[in-house]
Amino acid sequence: MELNLSRLGWRGRAGLILPSSNTVTEPVFYALAPQGVSFHTTRTFIAGTSLQEVQAMEKDKERAVRELASAKVDCIADCCTASGVVRGLEADKAFCESVEKETGIRTTSTLQAIVEALRALKLSKLVATSPYPPEMDELEKDFFEKNGFSVINIKGLDIKEGWKLGRVPPEDIYRLCRDAWDKRADGLFISCMTFNSIPVIQALELALQVPVVTSNTATLWKILRMLGITEPIWGYGRLLSDYMK
C-alpha cells in the first residue's frame, strides 16, 4: 500500500489540547483541513460534563501546554468550549496570552475562535444547541449575552458522561437544531468539540437559510488563519467556504 506522506505538516503543525473523552475533533480536522496541515494532540482528563469536572480538568492545562511546546508546533488551540465558558472571555484571553508568552507559540481557544467567527459573520441573535446538561447551557447563554450576543433559545441534550458526547448520531443533532430553531435568530451555534455536528451543517444552512457555526468549524477556521492558510473549504458551512480570507 502506498503511503500518502503529503499531510505531514509541511504547511503547518497545529497543537491541540483536547479533553480526554473527545473522539471527534482529530478525525474531523484531518478530513477537512487542506493537505500539508498536521495536528498533534495532548489530552487533559475529564470523565463527565459537569461544571466541577470542567474546573478540575483546567488544572492539567499547564502540563498539556509544555508537551505541545516541546513538539515545536506552529500554533496551539485549547479545544474545549466549556473551558472558555467557565473561565469567562477575559480570563480565556489571558490564558491564551500567557501560553504565547511562555512558549512563543501563537495560541487560541475554542471560545476565542467562536466569538471571532460569529463577529466575522456579523451574527448577533443566536439559537444555540449542545449536548450539555442545563447548568452548562445556562453558563454558555450567560457568557454570550455578557459579550454582545442575544441568545434567543438554547437547548441541550443533558448528557452527563463525556464519552457519550461523541456518540450522538448526526441525525439526532439535526433534529435537536430544528426543534430549537427560532426565526428571530440570525444564526445557529452548535456547541462542543466532542459533538459530531459536521455532517449536518450544510443541510441546516439550507433549511434555515442562516449561517451555522460549530465549535469545531470555528476552531479549525482560526487555526488555519493562524497558519496563513486561506483557501476555502466547501460543503461545511459559510464560515469555512466564504470567510477564510
Secondary structure, DSSP 8 states (H G I E B T S, - for coil): -----TTSSSSEEEEEEEETT--SHHHHHHHHS-TTEEEEEEEE---B-SHHHHHHHHTTHHHHHHHHHHTT-SEEEE--HHHHHHH-HHHHHHHHHHHHHHH--EEEEHHHHHHHHHHHTT--EEEEEESS-HHHHHHHHHHHHHTT-EEEEEEE----BHHHHTTS-HHHHHHHHHHH--TT-SEEEE--TTS--GGGHHHHHHHH-S-EEEHHHHHHHHHHHHTT-----TTS-HHHHH---
